[in-house]
Amino acid sequence: MVADGIKLSWKIKRENINSEADKIIESLKTVYDSIGALSDDQVTYDNVVKAAADSDCWYAVERNNIDFLRHVSADKELRDASLAADKKLSEFDVELSMRQDVFESFVAVEKLEDFKIWKPEARRFVERIIKIGRRNGLHLPKEVQDKITAIKKRMSDLSIDFSKNLNEENTVLEFTEEQLVGLPDDFLSSLERTPEGKLKVTLKYPHVFPCMKKARNPETRKTIEIAFNSRCLKENTPILEELVRLRHEKAVLLGYKTHAQFVLEMRMAKNPETVAEFLSSLAVKLQDLRKEEVDLFLQYKQKECEEFGYEFDNKINNWDLRYYMTMTEEKKYAVDQQKLKEYFPMSVVTSGLLQIYQELLGLEFSQVSDADVWHEDVTLYSVKDKNSDELIGYFYLDLHPREGKYGHAACFGLQ
């Protein structure tokens, strides 16, 4: 089955990534140079709005084809090349976002006599470009713009490094079978063993979640919880501290009191005060429910500590929460996830989930055979409108963890 319309190729070689990045940078720069060179009386829909929107579309595809690989490739050298290209492209993105000449061309477009009768999509595109331009400081003096540009480039590099450190994290904890008592046999049998016979537990979700839900020994849960929340502590703490400082510095340069105020301006809440009021009022409303649940968890904990000889500290710690939530499901609501799992192997769940979406949305999914993908575990599906049989698009499924792969649930837009 041919995947018509896909412009992505996953056969890209490590040695070509840098030159491909240079190529797309040069192509987009040419377009933006032409937009920025226009005088106010030369700007039109075609030479500003359509030129920018069209180039942004193909740039996104070409860019994603290069920098997505740092999240998913099994080849570390390819991931590293993709990461280096992403840093270069991110610096270029910052430079584009600070193009005063392009910003002024969009401001001129908004003043055209026929602007008010343009299609809503075109008007929104222009208005958003101008708003983002002002949020980048393009209405401010040149020396302030230069500071903002430097801060944005540094923040971009730091964010990429932060993500890379988490993706490459490969801590392994070792436990005896006794320390992992309570976990189901199929989980224990799936774990690798050390030469001494200990079981290896990683800090990836497929290991952490089952342990936090079913490991009876509180010290085991505590060890895993602390290790999980300390991932890349040495590498990422200074990055996070610098990012917080730079975010605040940029916000102040742009005339905002805080980074929160800057971010929320573009979101539904609009300001930090609305968020604070919502959270504080919600916390009050939830106190009775919280007390009821914590009291129940403590009853379970006290009984189990007495039964198995663990110390009872009369509190629910972070490493206790998932464990006693799971126990509550089983004891109070008779929901046994382990029993349920027997009826829902991965293939059945995936098929059923896709079927639900097809029925709800009037779509038809078909797996593309012999598809070009970045790993043998990946599958590609076409999406058609059920009534018209019109091809709408595609999606990839990459469902299994592996070394170097992005470690959280995610949906990446590629084209």
N, C-alpha and C positions, 0 to 999 in steps of 0.2 A: 504494500500500500504506500503510495507516494504522499508525502506531507507537503502539499502545495502551499506556497506562500511563506514558509518559514525561511527567514533570512539568516538564521543562526547556524554556525557550524562548529561542532565540538572536536574537529580534527586539527585544530590550531596547535602549532608546535611552539614549545617554550622559546626557541631562538627567534621566533617571528613576532612575539608579543610586543616587544619594545618598539619595533619599527611600525607595527600596526597602530600602536597608540600615537606615535608621532604623526602618522598619516591622517588619522581622524582629527587630531588637534589642528593640523594645518588646514584641513578642509573646512572645519567649522569656523576657524579664525578668519578665513577668506570671506565667508558669508557675513560674519559680524563686522568685519572691516568695511564691507560695502554698505551695511545698514548705518554704521556710525559716520560714514563719510557724507551722508545726505544732508543737505540744508533743509531748513524748515519748510520751504516752498516746494521741495522735491519729494517729500514723503507721501506714500500712498499705501493702500491696503496691501497690494502685491509686493512692493519692494521692502516693506518693513514687517508687517504682521505675518503674511503668508511665508515670506522668506525665513523668518525666525522660527515659526511653528513647524514648518517642514523640516528645516535643518535640525531642530531639537529632536524630532522624531527619529530621523535616521541616526543621529549621534547617539541617542539612548540605546538603540539596538546594537550598534557597533561597539559601544562602550561596554554594555552588559556582556557581550560575547567574550570580552577580554577579562573584565574584573570579577565576573561571577565565579570564575574558576578557582579563585582563592578560597571560596567557601566550600567547594564540593570535590575538587580534584583529588584523586588518590595519590597523585605524583607530587611529592613535596617540592621538587624543583620547579614544576609548573605552577604550584601555588605561590611560591616565592616570586616568580616572574610576574604573575598576575597581580600580586600585592604591590610590587614595585611600579607596575603600570598604573595601578589604581591611585597610588600616591601622586604620580605625575599628572594623571587626568584630574584628580581632585584639586591640585594646585591650579590647573588650567580652568577648572570650574569656578574657582574663587576669582581668578582674573576676569573671567567673563562676567561674573556677577557684579564686578566693580567697574564695568565699562561705562564711563560717564557719557561718551558720545552716543552709544546705543540707547541709553536711558533717555537722553534728550530727543532722540528720534521718535521714541514712543510717546513722550510728552507732547511732541508736535503733532503726532497722529491723533491723539485724543482731542486736539483742538480743531481738527478738520470739520468743515460744515456738515458733512454727511455722516459723521461718526455716530450720531444718536440714532440713525436708522439702520445701522449695520446689524447683522445677526447677533443675538445675545451672546453666543459663544465667543465671537470675535471681540465684542466689547469687554467681556469678562477677561479675556486673555490680555488685552491691553491694560485694563485697570489693575489687574493682578501684577503684571510686570512692573508697572509704575509703583505700586504699593510696596512690592518686594525691593525695588530700587531704593526707595526711601528708607526701608528697614535695613538696607545695607549702607546707608549714610551717603548716598549719591547727591543729596541736597546740601551736604556739609562741606566745609573747607577742605582743600586738597590734603593738608597735613593730617587731618582727622581721618580721611579716607585711607591714607597710606597706613596709619596705625591699625585700622579695622581690617585692611587686606592682610597685613602681617599676622594679626591675631587669628583670622579665619584659616589661613594656610597652616598655622601651627596647630590649631584645633583639629583640622582635618587629618593631619599626620598622626596626632595623638589618638584620635578615635580609631583609625585603621590599625595602629599598633595594639590598642586595647583589645580589639576584636580578634586580631591574629593570636595574641597570647592565649585567649580563651579557647580558640579553635585548636591550637597546638598542645593544650594542656593534656597530660597523659598520666596523672597520678594513679598509682595502684595501691590499695590498702590490702593487707593480708589478715585473714581471720581463720580461726579454727571452726570446725563444724559446730562445736558447742557455743561459740560466740554468735553463730548465725542461726541458733535454734529458733523455730517458729516459721522460718521461710519454707516454701513448698519445695518438694523434692525435684521437680522439673527445673526450678530456678537454680538450685544448688548444683545439679548435674550439668548445667550449662556453663558454670564458672570454670576458668582455668585453675590449675593447681601449681603451687611451687614445688620444687624437688622435695621439700620437707612435708608436703601434703596439705599445706594451708591453702585456703581458697582466696582467689584474687578478686577484689571488688574495685571497679573503676568509679570515677565521679561523673559518669555519663548517666543520663536519665534512666535508661533501661536497667541499671543496677541500683541507683540511688533510691528511686521511688519504691520498688518492692521492699528494699531493706527498711526504709523509714515506715512503711506500712505494716510489716509483718515480723521484723526482728524483735524477739521478746526481750533480749538483754538490753537494758537502758544504756549501758556503757558503749555497746556497739553502735546504737543509734546516735549517741552523743559524738562519738568519734567521727562517724560519717557526716553528720550535720555540720560539725565544726570544719572538717576538711573541705566539704562542698562549698561552704560560704567563705572559705579562705583561699579558694582557687586563685592562682596568680597574684597572691597578696603582695609579694615582693615586687613583681614587675608592674602591676597595675595600680597600686596605691599612689605612687608619685604621679602617674599619668592622670588619675582621677583628681588628685589635688590641684594639679596644674590646670586641668580643664575647668574645674569649678572657678578658679581665680580668673581665667581668661574669659569665661562666659560673663562673669560679673563686670569685668573691665570693658568688654564690648558693649554690654547693655548700657552702662553708664555713659560711654562715648556717644551712644545713639540717643541719649536723653531719657532713659528708663531708670527707675530706682533699683530694679533687680532683674536678673535673668528671667525669673518667673513672670514678671510683668511683661517683658519682651515676648516671651513664648505665647502667653495666654491671649495676647492681643488678637491673634489669628485663630483662636479656638472659641468654642461656644461659650465657655465661662467668662472670657474677656478680661478678667483681672484676678489677682491672688485673693482678694477679699471674698469674692464669690466662692472660690474653692474652699477657703478656710471655713466659711460659714456652713457650707454643705457638709464638709467632713465632721465638724464639731457637732452639728445637729444630728447627723447620722449616728455618731458615736454614742450620743445620749440615748437615742431610740433603741440601740442594739444592746444596751447594758443588761436588761432583764434576760434576754435570750442568751447572751454571753454567760451570765452567771449560771443559768439553768444547765447549759452544756458543760461548762467547766466543772460544776458540782458532780455531774454524771461521770465525766472523765476521771475525776478524783476518786470516786467510788470504785470504778474499775481498777484504777492504779493501785489503790490501797489493798484491794483484795488480791491482786496479782502479786504485789510485793510480798505480802504475807505468805502466799502459796509457794512462791519460788525463792524466798529468802533474799530479795533485793531490798535495799534501804528505801524507805518511804519518806520523801521530803515535803509532802503535802502541797506540791505545786505542779502545774503542767508546764514543762519546759518546751522550748522550740522543738527539741528532738522527740518529745512525747506526742506532739499534736497529731501528726498523720497516723501514728500508731493507734491512738485511742479514738480517732475519727473512724478508722477502719473497724475497730472493735465495736463501736456504736452501731455502725451499719449492720454488722453481723448479729449482734445481740438484740438490739432494739428493733431493727427493721428486717431482720432475717435475709439480708443481702450478703451472699458469700461470693466475692469477686473471683476467688479461685475456682469455685464450681461453675460460675457463669463463663469463665474463660474457656472451659472445655467445649462450650457450644459456639464459641466465636473465635476460630483461628483467623489469622491475618487475612488470608485469601477471602474468607466469607465476609469479614467485616468490611474490607475494601470494596468488594462487589456490592454488598448491601448499601453501603454509604453512597456509592456512585449511583445506584439505582434510585435512591431517595431523591437525590438532586435532579436526576433526569425527569422524574415524575413531577416534582414540585415546580420546576422551571420550564417544562416543555422542551427538553433537550435530548439529544442522543449522543452518547459517548461511544467511541470505537477505538480500541487499542491499535496503534500503528505498528505493524510488524517490521522488523529490520530497520528500526528508526536509528537515526544518528543521535547518540546520547553520550554523556560524559563518563558513565560507569555502567557496568553490566547489570547492576541492580535497578537501573532507572527504566521506567516505562513512559511512553508518550501516547496521549489520547487526543483524538480529534473531537471537536464539539460542533454539532449541527443543530439547527432549529428543526424540531420534530415535524412541524407542519409544512414548512417550505423546503426542507432538505438543504437549506443554505448553510455553507460552512461559516462558522462564527469565529473559531480559533482553535487553540491547542492548549493542553497543560501537560507538564511532566510530573511524575510521582517518583520521589527519591526518599524512601521510607525508612531506611536502615542506617544506624550510626556506623561510622568508621573513623579511623584515625585521621585527624586533620580536617574533618568535615564540620561545618557549622553545627553547634551542639544544641540549639534550641529549635522548637517548632517554628516554622517560618514559611512565608509565601513570597517568592521573589517575582516581580514583574520583569520579563525579559524582552518582549517585543510588542 
